[in-house]
């Protein structure tokens, strides 16, 4: 039974209270031409209107108060970032991100504790992953310190949009984009680092419910030599067709196989996969096609400490059907059990011997 408490000794968990929010000096840009503003609640929304939203939250963007924007300098460094009111940003029609897909994303969450404090988990890991991805895409990136400061500033400024602990969480989405102008296939001359946030509901309304997934044989999420191991923006549009077909057929998600043998497990649409057999937890080994998920890394660390044997290896699809448990993990889903798997039209139900669950605190 894989049922463990989430606790770490060698990681950073940012927790800040309302007094911190009030006293935290948020960085402002040097010029006013870009509309930089001090982080105070917008007059356009009342607290009452925000409170009424919690029960109707979905997983869709909500216009919050502030976004964070920072641009690169000629030497590739980033500076003079700051908060501005939520709204559209200006981008060149010939921007590299629009014409050639030179961009990467990150995503993480801000949770509200029962005592009202707000928690961010392992933010520096997201900052590091963005830098690794940026290097692959010929892009400069903010330092880890700049990334962490930008995230905490944006969450602080949008504090009132963090749902209560039992209603959802604040989705935090950093983006790094190549801005134009370019015509040739070359790196952009300027880059924009942007963060927006939106409140979303919990995935676990009404309790954890095992999901039904289908194994995809024709469409592949990533190929060797590509960018499947980073969060490149182009990684996701290519699997929308498979995902749309799966949902139209009543499935919750798609599980993809490797592009060479079409046999080994890769990932779900936006999550890593684990299988449990006896006291062994197995997951596809990281490489040029597997995204190094931060939740994935956390599960492996605490599983080792709980005495499980963890194997990072090539996992044949056949092992799904002999597993005691199968689950996926990622920023959005946290940890979600798989209830059934359909391969080549044949559905197999995974017996609920236990609930594979890492509880977030």
Secondary structure, 3 states (H helix, E strand, C coil): CCEEECCCCCCCEEEECHHHHHHCCCCCCCCCCCCECCCCCCCCCCHHHHHCCHHHCCCCCCCCCEEEEEEECCCCCEEEEEEEECCCCCCCCCCHHHHCCCEEECCEEEEECCCCCEEEECHHHHHHHHHHHHHHCCCCCCCHHHHHHHHHHHHHHCHHHCCCCCCEEEEEEEEEEEECCCCCCCCCCEEEEEEEEEEEECCCCCCCCCEEEEEECCCCCCCCCCCCCCCECHHHHCCHHHHHHHHHCCCCEEEEECCCCCCEEEEECCCEEEEEECCEEEEECCCCCCCCCHHHHHHHHHHHHCCCEEEEECCEHHHHHHCCEEEEEECCCEEEEEEEEEECCEEEECCCCCCCEEECC
